[in-house]
Amino acid sequence: MPEIEYRLLEPESAGEVLTVQRAAFLAEARLYGTTEIPPLVETLEDMRHELATAIVMGAVRAGRLVGAGRLTVDGEIGWVSRLAVAPDQQANGIGSGLLGALEAAAPPEVRRYQLAAGHKSGANVAMYERRGYREFSRQVDSAGVELVLMGKDRN
């Protein structure tokens, strides 16, 4: 199997990122019984804006975008979001690799990483825990999904 290359993505990748994101988050929609979760209602224009204003990393295998995630800097906090891996590429370490690439791409002022995961998304929560993230709070999102807020300090 060809190696994965992790790289920064530009706004012209918006359509491709949105396709991977929607494919990846369909399983989450089934799990929670709603397609109104934020990653599925994001528009192409929203995605272009995110690519222009956030740090967006892609996982590329043999020229194909197979995963993406973003890091939004808010002072000393780097918020990781929309970590998505194409369904046919999941369970191969790509999500963990993307998380590491996002953390490495954070500017020096970021002292802590934080993220949110659905409370029923056990495999995702477990992967974040293996990477050093710990739950610090819970909240409900706009779709009514209970989110586990997790964070870790930057080394």
C-alpha positions as a LaTeX table, in Angstrom:
\begin{tabular}{lrrr}
\hline
Residue & $x$ (\AA) & $y$ (\AA) & $z$ (\AA) \\
\hline
Met1 & 0.00 & 0.00 & 0.00 \\
Pro2 & 1.44 & 3.42 & $-0.93$ \\
Glu3 & 2.68 & 5.70 & 1.84 \\
Ile4 & 0.62 & 8.57 & 3.23 \\
Glu5 & 1.84 & 12.14 & 2.73 \\
Tyr6 & 0.55 & 14.73 & 5.19 \\
Arg7 & 0.46 & 18.25 & 3.79 \\
Leu8 & $-1.17$ & 21.65 & 4.16 \\
Leu9 & $-4.18$ & 22.13 & 1.93 \\
Glu10 & $-5.14$ & 25.25 & 0.00 \\
Pro11 & $-8.61$ & 26.71 & $-0.78$ \\
Glu12 & $-8.68$ & 25.04 & $-4.20$ \\
Ser13 & $-8.94$ & 21.69 & $-2.37$ \\
Ala14 & $-12.32$ & 22.65 & $-0.86$ \\
Gly15 & $-14.46$ & 20.29 & $-2.96$ \\
Glu16 & $-12.22$ & 17.32 & $-2.35$ \\
Val17 & $-12.05$ & 18.00 & 1.40 \\
Leu18 & $-15.82$ & 18.37 & 1.61 \\
Thr19 & $-16.28$ & 15.04 & $-0.20$ \\
Val20 & $-13.98$ & 13.19 & 2.22 \\
Gln21 & $-15.57$ & 14.92 & 5.21 \\
Arg22 & $-19.12$ & 14.03 & 4.16 \\
Ala23 & $-18.23$ & 10.42 & 3.43 \\
Ala24 & $-16.47$ & 10.05 & 6.77 \\
Phe25 & $-19.17$ & 11.71 & 8.87 \\
Leu26 & $-22.07$ & 9.71 & 7.40 \\
Ala27 & $-21.28$ & 6.96 & 9.91 \\
Glu28 & $-21.55$ & 9.54 & 12.69 \\
Ala29 & $-24.91$ & 10.70 & 11.31 \\
Arg30 & $-26.22$ & 7.11 & 11.43 \\
Leu31 & $-24.87$ & 6.67 & 14.96 \\
Tyr32 & $-26.67$ & 9.79 & 16.21 \\
Gly33 & $-29.77$ & 9.50 & 14.02 \\
Thr34 & $-29.42$ & 12.90 & 12.33 \\
Thr35 & $-27.79$ & 14.33 & 9.22 \\
Glu36 & $-27.82$ & 17.79 & 10.79 \\
Ile37 & $-24.41$ & 17.37 & 12.44 \\
Pro38 & $-22.15$ & 20.36 & 11.63 \\
Pro39 & $-19.66$ & 18.48 & 9.37 \\
Leu40 & $-22.53$ & 17.41 & 7.10 \\
Val41 & $-24.22$ & 20.79 & 6.79 \\
Glu42 & $-21.04$ & 22.71 & 6.00 \\
Thr43 & $-21.18$ & 24.26 & 2.51 \\
Leu44 & $-18.50$ & 24.52 & $-0.16$ \\
Glu45 & $-18.21$ & 28.24 & 0.62 \\
Asp46 & $-17.79$ & 27.44 & 4.33 \\
Met47 & $-15.04$ & 24.99 & 3.41 \\
Arg48 & $-13.24$ & 27.55 & 1.24 \\
His49 & $-13.32$ & 29.99 & 4.15 \\
Glu50 & $-11.91$ & 27.37 & 6.53 \\
Leu51 & $-9.11$ & 26.53 & 4.11 \\
Ala52 & $-8.24$ & 30.22 & 3.89 \\
Thr53 & $-8.33$ & 30.92 & 7.65 \\
Ala54 & $-7.44$ & 27.69 & 9.49 \\
Ile55 & $-4.59$ & 25.22 & 9.30 \\
Val56 & $-6.01$ & 22.38 & 7.21 \\
Met57 & $-3.95$ & 19.24 & 6.75 \\
Gly58 & $-4.63$ & 16.52 & 4.24 \\
Ala59 & $-3.59$ & 12.90 & 4.09 \\
Val60 & $-2.76$ & 11.95 & 0.50 \\
Arg61 & $-2.15$ & 8.41 & $-0.74$ \\
Ala62 & $-1.17$ & 7.86 & $-4.36$ \\
Gly63 & $-2.53$ & 11.29 & $-5.37$ \\
Arg64 & $-5.89$ & 10.77 & $-3.61$ \\
Leu65 & $-7.02$ & 12.82 & $-0.61$ \\
Val66 & $-7.95$ & 10.14 & 1.93 \\
Gly67 & $-8.22$ & 12.29 & 5.04 \\
Ala68 & $-8.33$ & 15.85 & 6.31 \\
Gly69 & $-8.52$ & 17.80 & 9.55 \\
Arg70 & $-8.20$ & 21.35 & 10.74 \\
Leu71 & $-6.67$ & 23.36 & 13.51 \\
Thr72 & $-8.12$ & 26.75 & 14.41 \\
Val73 & $-5.96$ & 28.92 & 16.63 \\
Asp74 & $-7.71$ & 30.84 & 19.41 \\
Gly75 & $-5.00$ & 32.50 & 21.47 \\
Glu76 & $-3.08$ & 29.74 & 23.26 \\
Ile77 & $-5.65$ & 27.08 & 22.26 \\
Gly78 & $-5.44$ & 25.08 & 19.05 \\
Trp79 & $-8.89$ & 23.63 & 18.33 \\
Val80 & $-8.74$ & 20.42 & 16.30 \\
Ser81 & $-11.88$ & 19.77 & 14.27 \\
Arg82 & $-13.37$ & 17.87 & 11.36 \\
Leu83 & $-10.81$ & 15.07 & 11.55 \\
Ala84 & $-12.10$ & 12.85 & 8.73 \\
Val85 & $-10.77$ & 9.75 & 6.98 \\
Ala86 & $-12.38$ & 8.20 & 3.90 \\
Pro87 & $-14.38$ & 5.13 & 4.98 \\
Asp88 & $-12.29$ & 2.71 & 2.87 \\
Gln89 & $-9.10$ & 4.02 & 4.52 \\
Gln90 & $-10.17$ & 3.98 & 8.18 \\
Ala91 & $-8.46$ & 1.89 & 10.88 \\
Asn92 & $-5.04$ & 2.33 & 9.23 \\
Gly93 & $-3.62$ & 5.04 & 11.50 \\
Ile94 & $-4.45$ & 7.92 & 9.16 \\
Gly95 & $-6.56$ & 9.78 & 11.73 \\
Ser96 & $-3.78$ & 9.54 & 14.29 \\
Gly97 & $-1.26$ & 10.68 & 11.66 \\
Leu98 & $-3.45$ & 13.67 & 10.77 \\
Leu99 & $-3.77$ & 14.58 & 14.43 \\
Gly100 & 0.01 & 14.52 & 14.79 \\
Ala101 & 0.45 & 16.59 & 11.64 \\
Leu102 & $-2.03$ & 19.20 & 12.89 \\
Glu103 & $-0.30$ & 19.40 & 16.27 \\
Ala104 & 3.09 & 19.80 & 14.57 \\
Ala105 & 1.76 & 22.56 & 12.29 \\
Ala106 & 0.47 & 24.66 & 15.21 \\
Pro107 & 2.21 & 28.00 & 15.64 \\
Pro108 & 4.42 & 28.44 & 18.74 \\
Glu109 & 1.80 & 30.42 & 20.69 \\
Val110 & $-0.44$ & 27.34 & 20.92 \\
Arg111 & 0.07 & 25.88 & 24.40 \\
Arg112 & $-2.91$ & 23.49 & 24.46 \\
Tyr113 & $-4.87$ & 21.40 & 21.97 \\
Gln114 & $-8.60$ & 20.85 & 22.38 \\
Leu115 & $-11.26$ & 18.99 & 20.41 \\
Ala116 & $-14.79$ & 17.64 & 20.64 \\
Ala117 & $-15.98$ & 14.10 & 19.86 \\
Gly118 & $-19.46$ & 12.62 & 19.96 \\
His119 & $-20.06$ & 10.68 & 23.17 \\
Lys120 & $-21.08$ & 7.53 & 21.25 \\
Ser121 & $-17.96$ & 7.63 & 19.06 \\
Gly122 & $-15.96$ & 5.23 & 21.21 \\
Ala123 & $-13.24$ & 4.44 & 18.66 \\
Asn124 & $-12.58$ & 8.15 & 18.11 \\
Val125 & $-12.51$ & 8.96 & 21.82 \\
Ala126 & $-10.16$ & 6.01 & 22.41 \\
Met127 & $-7.79$ & 7.20 & 19.65 \\
Tyr128 & $-7.69$ & 10.68 & 21.17 \\
Glu129 & $-6.99$ & 9.19 & 24.60 \\
Arg130 & $-4.10$ & 7.14 & 23.15 \\
Arg131 & $-2.70$ & 10.43 & 21.81 \\
Gly132 & $-2.82$ & 11.99 & 25.30 \\
Tyr133 & $-6.16$ & 13.82 & 25.22 \\
Arg134 & $-8.35$ & 13.77 & 28.34 \\
Glu135 & $-11.99$ & 14.71 & 28.82 \\
Phe136 & $-12.54$ & 18.03 & 30.58 \\
Ser137 & $-16.21$ & 18.79 & 29.85 \\
Arg138 & $-19.34$ & 17.85 & 27.90 \\
Gln139 & $-21.80$ & 19.94 & 25.92 \\
Val140 & $-24.59$ & 19.47 & 23.37 \\
Asp141 & $-24.13$ & 20.74 & 19.81 \\
Ser142 & $-26.66$ & 22.32 & 17.42 \\
Ala143 & $-27.84$ & 18.86 & 16.26 \\
Gly144 & $-28.52$ & 17.71 & 19.82 \\
Val145 & $-25.43$ & 15.47 & 19.96 \\
Glu146 & $-23.64$ & 15.23 & 23.29 \\
Leu147 & $-19.98$ & 16.11 & 22.77 \\
Val148 & $-17.02$ & 15.03 & 24.87 \\
Leu149 & $-14.60$ & 17.96 & 25.08 \\
Met150 & $-11.01$ & 16.76 & 25.33 \\
Gly151 & $-7.66$ & 18.47 & 25.60 \\
Lys152 & $-3.97$ & 18.07 & 26.18 \\
Asp153 & $-1.14$ & 20.43 & 26.87 \\
Arg154 & 1.52 & 20.96 & 24.24 \\
Asn155 & 4.85 & 19.40 & 25.15 \\
\hline
\end{tabular}
